[in-house]
Amino acid sequence: MAHHPHVHFLVPAGGLADDGQTWLAARKDFLLPVKALSRVFRAKFRDALRKTPYFALVPAAVWEQEWVVHCQPVGSGLAALKYLATYIFRVAISNNRILELEYDQVTFRYRDSDTGQSKLCTLAAEEFIRRFLQHVLPKGFVKVRYYGFLSPGLRPRVAALRQHLGCAPVDQPSSPEFEETDSVDQQDATLSPNPVVRCPSCGQVMQRRPMIRPNGGKPP
C-alpha cells in the first residue's frame, strides 16, 4: 500500500470530424515516443502545479528525475478495459489479504512487483491506517471520467455514429440468447416481440423494465 499515484488514460485512435457524423481514424504511429511523452507530461504537470500553493511543497529533485509515462496500442481497447475493470473500483486492500490483527499490529500479504512472489508485511495499526487513507480520494474526485466525444452529454451523437458505422446498439445485444425450456416459452417467443428470458442462475422468468437513460449531466 505504498503511495503510488498514477492515472490511466484510454485514448481512442481517431475522433469525430467537424460535422459530428464522420469518424476520422488516426495513423498507426499516432502515439508519442514514451521518453518524449514522459518529459512533456512532467513539464505540463509542473506548470499546472506552479499555479497552486502546493508547488512549494514538492522537492526540486522531483522535477529533475525521469518520470514513468508509458503508452502502447491495445487494439480495440477490450483488453485494456478488462485489465482496468479488475481493480479500478476496489479498495486499497481486500480483507482476504489481511492475515492477522493483534498487539496493535496488522499483518497482510502482498505481491512483490519485482519478483512476483507473495510476501508478508507487518505494520503498526496507525501506519496501516495512514497508508490505507492515502488511497481514499479527496472530496470532489471521481475514479473514472469521460472526456471529448465520450462525455455523457454527447452519448446520443455517439449512438448515431455507431449506427452509421453499422455497429450494434449498446443497450441491445447483437445476438441475444434465450433459454426456451418448454412449449409455452417457445410459443411466447414466437408470437411476442418480447420473448421470454429466464435468469441463468434461478431459472425464473425475468421481468422487463424501461431503460434508464443518462441525463447528460456531469459526473458527481
N, C-alpha and C positions, 0 to 999 in steps of 0.2 A: 504493500500500500504506500509506496514511496510517492512523493509529489511529482507527478509526471503530466503536466498539462499538455494537451495536444488536440488537434482539430482534424477531422476527416472531411474531405470535400468529394462529392460525386459531380463531375463536370461532364455535361453532355458533349459529344463530338459533333457539334453543329448548333444551329439555332434557327429562329424564325426570321424570315425576310421582313422588310418593312410593311408588306401587305398583310402580314399576320396569318397568311394561309400557306406559304411556301416554306418548305424545310430546306435549309442550306447545310449540306454536310461539310464537315471540316476536313482538311487534308490529313493523311495518315500520320504526318510528322508534326501535328499542331502542338504537341506538348513541348514545354520548355526543357532544356537540359537541367538536371537536378541541381548541379552545383551553382549554376547561374540563378536558378529559381530560389535556392536557399538564401543567397545573398540579397536578392530583391525582396524576398519576404522579410528578412531580418531588418532591412532598411525601412520598409513600409511600416513594420510593427514599431520600430524605434521612433519614427517620425510621428506616428499617431499617439504613442505613449508620451511623447515630449509635451503634448498639449494638456496633459493631466498632471495632478500633483504627485502621482505615483512614480514618475520618471526618476526623481531624485533618490528613490528607494532601491533602484536597480544598480548593482555594482557595474562599474565601467567595463570590467572584463567580459561581461555578458555580450557586449556589442563587438568584441574583438574575436571571440571564438566562433568556430563554424557551427551553424545551425543545421539540424537534420530535417530536410524537406525532401520528400520522395514522391514521384508521380510515375504512373505507368498506365497503359491502356488495359481495360478489363473487359473488352468485348462488349456484350450487350449490357453489362453492369449487374447482371443477375448474381454472379459470383461475389462481387463486392457487397451487394445488398445482403446476401446470406451471411457473409462474414460479419458485417456490422450488426445485423439483427440479433446475433447470438449474445451480445453483451452490452449493447448501447443503452438499454433500459434497465440493466441490472445495477445493484448497489455495489459499493466498493469491494465487499467480501461477503460471500454467502455463508449461511450457518453451517453447512456441512464441512467447511474448511476450518472452522473453529473447533479445536480438539480438546482444549482444557481451559477451565476458568477456576483458579484457586490461588490463594495467597496474594490477592491483588495483582495477579499476572494473567495474561492471555497468551495461549499457545495456539498457533494456527499453521496450516500447511500452505505452501506457495510453490510455484514452479520457477526455477532458475531460468532466466531468459537466455543465458549464455549456453548452458548445458542441456536445458530441457528437463532436468531431473527434479523430482519433488523433494522439497526440504522443509524443515520446521523453523519457526521463528517464535521467540517468546519475548513479549513486551510488557512493561508496566501498564496497568489499566489506563492511566492518564495518557500515556504515549499512544496506546492503541486508539483511544477516542480521538486524540488530536489528528492522527493520520486518517482516521475514518472521516472526520469532518472536513478534511481537505478536499474530499471528493463530493461534498454536498454543494450544489450550485448556489450561487448567491441569489437573492430575491430579484426577480425580473428576468432571469436567464432561463432558457429552454435548451433541451438537448438536441433537438432537431429543428432546423429552419429550412424553408424553401424559398428560393430566390428566382428572379428572372421569369421565364415563361412557365416555370413550375410553381410559382407563387399561388396561393389559394384563390386570389382574385382572377387569375387567368385560366382556371380549370375548364370553363366552357370552351374557350378558344383551343385549348389543348385537345379536348374531346373532339372538336370539329376537325382538327388537324389529323388526329388518329383515324377518324372516319375517312378523310380524304386520302390517307396513305393506305387504306384498306386494312387497318388494324381492328381487332375485335374490341367492342366497348369494355371498359374496365369493370363495370358493375354487372356484366353479363358474360358468364363463361362461354368460350367459343365451342366447347363440346361437352355439355352437361351430361352427367352420368346419373340416371335414375334407376333406382332399385325396384324392379317390378316383381313383387313377391307373390301376388295372386291375381286371379282374373279380374277382380274389382279394380285393382290398381291399374291393370293394363287397359281396361275399358275407360277409366278416368283419364289416363294419359293420352288415349286416342281421341276422345271427344272434347276434352277440356283444353283450352290454351295454356292452362297452368297445371302441368302434370304433377302427380303425387310424388313428393320427395320424402324419403324416410331418413331418419337420423342413423348414421353408420354405427353408432355406439349402442343405442337402446332399441332401435327399430321402429320407434313411434313416428307417426306422420308429422312432418314439420309444418308449422303454420306460417304463411307468407305475411309479411308486414311491409308497409311502404318504405322505400329507400329514403334515408335521411341525407339530404343534400347539404354540402358545405355552404355556409353563408358568405364566404369570401372575405371574412374578417381576418385580422392579424392574429397570429398565434398568441396564446396567453403568456 
